[in-house]
């Protein structure tokens, strides 16, 4: 029994495939909670309390589909695997994001992630390029199950800082490798064992290899399509959906959830998944994220006029503790009127003046026609559901990819079922239900 947020939508689909009886309730009139796409444009103006109607130059309101929380999918990442496995891909169309960029010294540069790109990149001098190329070859050949590929590195003990030292990589290379390839938000990873970092860089390179232009995908008509796809999946397997359903009370008995009260009726359940807003006593505030949605009538400068791109501003480049992200999509993705671009800037709040913190990113986007600023609290569960059987998802972080969200989904799955989320196992369960037998 569930309540709708992006993680909940995916889990309801997966649990339905697992043969669980699922009731899905949401107080909103749309799927996906905070990760919804807002249409028409008038609704976005109202949501952010911007007076008046959108000007005529914004085109038809219905041509807009604006994500509240911007995220791209890694082509070889966990969410794409979940989509393929559950065949939710049949409800969606994706486009490859045209470029991935990194900020250095006040300018943006294309992220080099192949040997050829490394040799052509303006980010590095000649000798640095050779060392970086060697490092990329090492990562490409690395296989955690084959010690012959380790080259004297112990993946579970050697820190990433030591791996960079081994290849004699300078600070600028470390910055873009850790933040634009491995997609870390801070530098905490440097002193941890290198296994996860090497695998993250490998994921980036493998995702890039699938389509060539960038490692990222984005669904036509916006991210709101994703939770709807999983909602359909759940319905196919007997899941029931109720939108616009206010939740009055979560009913407990002996410290364990037994149901949810809505409009005077009680829907009984054995387990409940919900986002932090439904159980304020069982979560703790872990920070804030600022997001600024910017509407423009031009692509971002120095991106070769890309219709879509991601820019990462590593924290060291702007004297911060965490990175700033920019992701841009446009009319090419059926999310904006003809000739319009939507760039969304996001970062973890570090001061009492969040808008000043993202100025380096906004400067890259000028001129901006309209801005929509939001500051969201981030919450993490303090109750992991062992006794209560209430399983709470985490709020969205500032990253512009779904990998951390998928980690949360797998974590909730493990807490609910007691077993690790296994992509192969999911395949088998789906085959059982479709009744396909081995020939």
C-alpha positions, 0 to 999 in steps of 0.5 A: 500500500503506497503513497505517490512520489517517484520512488513510490511509483517505481516500487508499486510497479515492482511490488505488483510484478512481485505478486503483492496486492497494491493500493496507491493513494495520492493527495495530489491530482497528478502522478509523481509528487515533487517529481511532476512535470507542470502543464500548462505554463499558467499553472507554473506561474500560479505555483510560484505566485508570479502575478499575471499570465505568461506573456504571449512570447511564451507561446501556447501554455499547453506546449509546456511541460516543466519538471519541478525536479530536473533529472537525467537518466544514465544510459547504462544506469540503474533506472534504465535497467528497471525500465527495460526489465519491467518493459515500462519503456513501451510507454516512453520515448527518450532522446539523448542529451546532446552534451555534457560540460564542466566549468573551469576558470569561469568558462565551460568545456566539454567533458572528455570521457573517451581517449580521443576526447581526452587528447583533444580537450582544452581542459588539459596540457599535452602531458596531462592528456597522456596521463589522463588517457592512461587513467581512462584505459585503466578504468575501462579495463578494470574488473572487480572480479579479476585481480589481474586488472588492478595494477597493484591497487586494492579496490577495497583499501586503496583510496581514490586520492592514491589512485589519482596520485598513481597516474599523477593527475593534477587538481583540475583533472581530479575536479572534473573526473570526480564531479563530472564523470563519477558525479560526486557532489563533494570531495568526501569520496577522495579518502574512501576505497576507490572501488565505487569511484572507479565503477562510477567512472566506468558507468559514465563511460559505458553510458556514453558508449551507448549513444555517443553524444552524452551518457544521459537520456531524457523522456519526451514530454518530461519526467512526469511520464516516468511515474505514469509508466510505472503506475500503468505497470502496477495497474496491469498487475492488479494495482489500484490507483486513487488520485486526489485522495486526502490522507487523514491518518495512518492507523497503527496498532501495537506500533505497527501500521494496519491501515490508512484513513481517507474521507472517513474510510479505512484502507487496511494494509500490512506495509506502507511506503510514503514520502517524508511529507506524510510522516513528519514525526519519523523524519529528520531535516538533512539540508536544503536544495535551491532549484531555479527554473529559467526560461530562455529563448536561446541555447547556452553559450559555448555549447555548440548551440546544443538543444540539451546539455548538462553543466557541472560546476565543481565546488572547488571552482567556486569555493564551495563544499558542493557542486552546482548543476545546470541541466537544459532541455528545450522544445526539442523534447516537447516540454517547451514552446517552439524556440524556447529553452528550459535550464534548471540550476540546482545545488545544496544550500550552504549559506543564508543567501542561496540565490547568491550561491548559484550566481555563477550558473545563472551568469552562464544562462543570461539573458533569462526571460523568466525565473522560478525559484524554489528552496526545498527542505530535504528529509531522511527517515529516522524510522526504517520500518523494521517495527512500524512497517512504514517505509519512508523515501528520501527527499530529492538531492541536488544531483541531475541524475537518478542514480541516488534515487535508485539507491533509495529504491533498492534500500526501501526494497531491501527493508521491505522484503529482507532481500537485496534488489536483484535485477535477474530475480525480477526478470524471472518473476516477470517471466513467471507471471507472463507464463513464458516457459523455457523451450 
